[in-house]
Amino acid sequence: MPDEIKAALFDAKNISDLPLTQLDRAVTAIHRLATLDKNVLNRAEAHPEVLRMLTGMAKKTEE
């Protein structure tokens, strides 16, 4: 494997090892919620407590 590819892989691994901030977790959770079926998302948005729980669970899975 060429040295430049090894270096790029090493750099990518180091970037992925950085701890996520609260903002990173929130953004990731929002992106995951956006992938939900529209009917599920509409129902969750109609019930803020459900949406809060979904967001909380999505954030926990990223930790």
Buried (B, 14 or more C-beta within 10 A) or exposed (E): EEEEEEEEEEEEEEEEEEEEEEEEBBEBBEEBBEEBEEEEBEEBEEEEEEBEEBBEEBBEEEE
